[in-house]
């Protein structure tokens, strides 16, 4: 726990003392009030240039190989700016917001076409590119909301339809199905066929097999293709110096930082004089 002084000289002495502890071969955490910040965005007012204290603090963090936990938010100074903090050091997989995916089976619904048509007919301000981006964002938001509220999960709807079919077929086998029940049975068969077709399209889209047609069956092969691609898009770890395999997020972060610091170096190491472009021959209009 650190409570740094407001004076630059005292802070430098503290950073030097803490820097001597950076050689210990065990994880360590520094918390407290450093009376300095690493970036202007950490100040409520923003737009503040880094002063000598902040530059000295940033140099200490870099020399010690520390990693900023990037706490977001500000303590309420109206009550106290020294309130207790609770730090949870358990490693959890970061939640990544899923990107928008246009499902091809949506094209079977008239409402999907209606949403797209209404979106592009709506007025949008700004230049043409701004209007285009506005329409894209509006259409994405509308389609996502419609899919969530009106369509839902294809797998869950197919499971419910199959359960309903089983009950209706049992009644039909026992001669207990009424005329209305028979109509419900036909409707359930049609709904089952439509949902199976949509599920086929969904997995074909995820498998990214261009030669496959929508008429192919929803087989285990396409599930494996889609699952394999999803696993291939993940990076479970990296190989660092000495061919050492690293999976710990902190180690991976430090390895990337060290690599690019060594690659880029300082400005003095990569300062280049501007080279003049060679004189290239030109083509006159007469020659054309």
N, C-alpha and C positions, 0 to 999 in steps of 0.2 A: 504494500500500500504506500503510495507516494503522495506527499503534499509539497509541491515545489514552491519555492519563493517567487516573488514577483520581480526580483532583481536578476539581471542577466548573469552577473559574475557568480552569484550563488547557484543559479541554475546550471551553469557550465560545470561547476564543481560536482554537483549532484550527478550530472550526466556522465562525467568521468568516473565517478565512483560506481555507478550502476554498470558502466561499460566493462568494468573489470569482472563483473559477475556474468557477463554474457558468454564466458568461456566454459561455464559449467555444462556438463553433458547430461542435461535433464530438462524437460519442458518447464518453462517459467512464464508467469503472467505479471504484468505491471498494470495496476489500476490506481485510481485516485484523481487528484486535481493537479495537472501538470502546469497550469497557468500558461499554456501555449497550445497552439493548434497546428495541424498539418496542412490544412487547406482552408481557403476563405469560405467554403461552403459550410464549415462547421460553426460559423458565426451566424447569429440570427439576422443581422443586418445584411450580411453578404457583401461582396464587392470590396473586401478589405485586403490590402496587400500584406504579404508576409513580412513581418519585421525581423530584427536580429534574433529575438528570443525564439520565434517560430522556426527560423532557419536553423538555429542551433539545435532545437528540439528535433527537427526533421533529420538533421545529420546524425544525431544520436540514434534515432530509430533505425536509420539505414545502416550505420556501423554495427549496431547490436544485432542486426538481422531480425528485428521484431516485425510482426505483422499486425497491422491495424485491424481491430475487430469490427470497425465501421459501425459503431453505435449510432443510431439515428434518433433524433429528438433532443429536447432541451429540458433541463430541470426547472421547476417552477421557482424562480427567485423570490416570489412574493412570500413563500413559506420559508424555504431554506435551500441553498445551493449545495448543501453537504448532506443530502439525504442518503440513506443506505441504499446500496446497489446489490442485486443478487445476480451472480454470474453462473450460468449453467454451462458446463464444459463437456456435456455429452455430445457425441458426434451423431448428427442426424443428417439424412440425405436431404439436400436442399430441394425445396418445391419449385418446380419450373412450370411456369404457366404454359399450357398447351397452345400451340399455334392453331390458327383457324384452318380448318380443312373443309373444302367443299365436297360433300358426298355426292357421287354420281347418281345414286339411287334417288336423291331428292328430285331429280328431273321427272320422276314418275308422278309427282304431285303438282296439280295445277297451282296451288298456293305458292310454290317455289317460283314458278314463272311469273306470277302476279307480283311477288315481292321485287323481283329483278326489274320488271317493267315499271312499276311505280317508282322505284328508286331512281332510275335513269330519266324518268319524266319530271322528277322534282327539280326545283330551281336551287342553284347553289351559287353563292357569291365568289368573288375573287377571280383570278385569271383562269384560263382553261385547265392548267395543271392542278391548281388548288380545287377547282370544281370537280375534276376527275377523282382526286384523292378523297374529297368529301363524299362522293357517291360510293366509292369503294368501301370506306369505313362505315357508312350508313347501311349499305347492303349487307356487309359482314355482320354488323350488330343485329340487324333485323332477321337474317337467316339463322344466326345462332339462337336467338330468342324463340323463333318459330320452331326450330328443331327441338329445343329443350321442352317446350310446353305442348306442342302438338304431335311431334313424332316420337321422341323418346328413344329408348334402346330397341333396336330391331331384334336382338336376341331375347330380350325380356318379353316383347310382344309375341314373338313366335312361340316361346314357352307357354305363355298364357293361352294362345290359340290352340296349341296341341292339347293342353289340358281340357279345354272346352270341347274339342273334337272327341276326346276319349269319353267324356260324359255323354255327349249326344249319341255317339255310336253305340254305347251300352244301352241307352234307351231304345234306339232303333232296333238293336238285336233282340230286345225283349218285347218288341211290338208296342212300346209305350210312347212312341214319338208322335206328337200331334202334327197337324198341318203346319202350324207356326213353327214347331220344332224342326220340321223337315226343311223349312225355308232357312232357319238358322244354321242347319247343318250345311246346306249348299253355300251359304254366305261364309261360313267358317272355312270350307274347303278352298274357296276363292281367295280368302284372306291368307291362308296358309301358303298357297302357291305364290302369291304376290310377295309375302315376307321372305320366302325361300329365295326368290329371284333377287330381292334387294340384298339379302345376305351374301349371295354369290357375287353381286356387283361390288359390295363393300370389300370383300376379301380379295377380289381380283384387283381392285384399285390399290389396295395396300401391298399386294405382291409385286406390283409394277411390272407385270409380264405383258409386254406390248403385243405379243403374238396371240395371247389368249382372247377368246371371244366371250361375250356375255352369256352365251349358251352353255359354256363349260360348267361342270358341276362344282359345288362348293366342297372340294375334297381336302384331305389332310395335307396334300402337297402344297396348296396355296397358303394354308395356315403356317406351314413350316417356312415357306418363302418369305412371308411377311414378318414372322417372328425373327428369322435369321437376319433380315435387313435391319430390324429395330435393334437387335443386339449389336450389329456391326456399327451402328451409329453412336454407340456408347463408348466412352473411353474409361475403362476401369482403373487404369494406372499408366505411369510412364516409366521409361528406363532412364535413370540419371547417370551421374558420373560413376565410373567403375562398373558399368553395366548392372547397377543395383536397381531392382524393381521397387517402385514406390507407389503406394495406394493411399497413404494418409493425405488428406486434403492440405494440411499445413505444410508437409514436406513437398508436395507437388507445387504449391504456391511459391515456396522458397526456391525450388529448383528452377522454375520459370523466371523468377526475378533475377537469380544469379546468372542464368544463361543470357538474358537480354542485357543485363548490365555489362557482362563481359563482351557481348556482341557489339553494343553501341559505344561503350566506354564514355569518356568525357567529350565535351565539345572540342577541346583542344586536339584530342586524338583524331577527330574526324573533321577537322576544318580543312576545307579545300578551296583553292583559288578558283574563281570563275573562269572557265575556259571559253575561248571565243569559238563560235561555230565556224566551220570552214565555209568558204565561198562556194556555193553550188551553182552550176549552170542553170540559166533560166530559158524558158521558151517564149519567144515573142509571139504576138498575134499574127504577125506576117508568116512565121514558120508554120503556125497552125493552119 
